[in-house]
Amino acid sequence: MAERPDAQDSVTLLSALRGELAEKYPDELRGVSVNPNELMIAGAVFVVARRNGRAVGCGAIRPLETGVAEVKRMFVVPDARGHGIGHAVLSQLETLAREMGYAKLRLETGLKQPEAIALYEKAGYGPYPCYGPYATNPLSVCFEKTL
């Protein structure tokens, strides 16, 4: 369900995501924060997945270029993984992206996140040259999907 990225449950999920990424990429993320405001712009949407009323996952899209949105902040809390929540969040983001007029979705993830890579590949995302700030990062891998 679409929610504000600065709502308490959203901030809690984003903080947990930041913590997990900092463990995997301590040198790369030193001094980098997750800012909910980056997801509160025109053409962006943030979704929260709930299980039994508890916020257990999130994801977002934000405009990247004309007709293309970027998938951001995909996360599922560890004790809720393996139940299809990540897939459901990604599917919801794809539906919202189509409704918003986007023709493609792009994303970046890290090589130290094989589960994320598997999720995107299973959902039909194909390799895409790394772009923007990820273009020179040897730990980044990028994907794209035509909707």
C-alpha positions in Angstrom: 0.0 0.0 0.0 1.3 3.5 -0.9 2.4 5.4 2.2 4.4 8.4 3.1 8.1 7.7 3.3 8.4 9.9 6.3 5.7 8.1 8.4 7.0 6.2 11.4 6.8 2.7 10.0 8.4 3.8 6.8 11.3 5.5 8.6 11.8 2.4 10.7 12.0 0.2 7.6 14.4 2.7 5.9 16.6 2.8 9.0 16.7 -1.0 9.1 17.6 -1.0 5.4 20.4 1.5 6.0 21.8 -0.6 8.8 21.8 -3.8 6.8 23.5 -2.0 3.8 26.1 -0.5 6.1 27.0 -3.9 7.3 27.5 -5.2 3.8 29.2 -2.1 2.4 30.8 -0.3 5.4 33.4 1.7 3.4 31.0 2.7 0.6 28.2 3.9 2.8 30.3 5.8 5.4 28.5 9.1 6.0 25.6 8.3 3.6 22.1 8.5 5.0 18.7 7.3 3.7 16.6 10.4 3.2 12.8 10.0 2.9 12.5 13.3 1.2 14.2 11.9 -1.9 11.0 9.8 -2.3 8.5 12.7 -1.7 8.8 14.2 -5.2 6.4 14.3 -8.1 6.4 11.0 -9.9 7.6 9.0 -6.9 5.7 6.6 -4.7 6.7 4.6 -1.6 4.9 1.4 -0.6 4.9 -0.6 2.6 4.0 -4.2 2.9 2.3 -5.4 6.0 1.8 -8.8 7.5 -0.7 -9.1 10.4 -0.7 -5.3 10.6 3.1 -5.1 11.0 5.3 -3.2 8.5 7.6 -5.9 7.1 8.8 -4.5 3.7 9.0 -1.5 1.5 10.1 -0.2 -1.9 9.8 2.9 -4.0 10.0 4.3 -7.5 11.1 7.7 -8.4 11.4 9.4 -11.8 14.8 8.9 -13.5 14.2 10.2 -17.0 11.2 10.6 -19.4 9.2 7.4 -19.3 11.7 5.7 -16.9 11.5 5.3 -13.1 14.1 3.9 -10.8 13.3 1.3 -8.2 14.7 2.3 -4.8 14.7 1.2 -1.2 13.6 -2.4 -1.6 13.7 -4.1 1.7 12.1 -6.9 3.7 12.8 -7.4 7.4 14.9 -10.5 8.0 12.2 -12.5 9.9 9.7 -12.0 7.1 12.0 -13.1 4.2 11.2 -16.1 2.1 7.4 -15.5 2.0 7.2 -13.6 -1.3 7.0 -10.1 0.3 9.8 -8.7 -1.9 8.1 -10.0 -5.0 4.8 -8.6 -3.9 6.3 -5.1 -3.3 8.1 -5.2 -6.6 4.9 -6.3 -8.4 3.0 -3.4 -6.7 5.6 -0.9 -7.8 5.4 -2.2 -11.4 1.6 -1.8 -11.4 1.9 1.7 -10.0 4.6 2.6 -12.5 2.4 1.5 -15.4 -0.5 3.5 -14.0 1.8 6.6 -13.7 2.8 6.3 -17.3 6.3 4.8 -17.0 7.4 2.5 -19.7 10.5 1.1 -18.0 12.0 0.5 -14.6 15.7 0.6 -13.8 17.5 -0.2 -10.6 20.9 -0.7 -9.0 21.7 -3.3 -6.4 25.0 -4.5 -5.0 27.0 -7.6 -5.8 26.9 -8.5 -2.1 23.1 -8.9 -2.3 22.6 -12.2 -4.3 19.0 -12.5 -3.0 18.1 -9.2 -4.5 19.8 -10.0 -7.8 17.8 -13.3 -7.9 14.5 -11.5 -7.1 15.0 -9.0 -10.0 16.1 -11.7 -12.5 13.2 -13.9 -11.5 10.8 -10.9 -12.0 12.1 -10.4 -15.6 14.7 -7.7 -15.1 17.7 -7.9 -17.4 21.2 -6.5 -17.2 21.6 -2.8 -17.9 24.8 -0.7 -18.0 25.3 1.0 -14.6 24.3 4.7 -14.8 24.8 7.9 -12.9 26.5 7.5 -9.5 26.7 3.7 -10.0 28.6 3.8 -13.4 32.1 3.6 -11.8 31.2 1.5 -8.7 32.6 -2.0 -9.1 30.2 -3.3 -6.5 27.1 -2.1 -8.4 25.0 -4.2 -10.8 22.1 -2.6 -12.7 19.0 -3.9 -14.3 16.1 -2.8 -16.4 12.6 -4.0 -17.3 10.2 -2.9 -20.0 6.7 -2.7 -18.5 
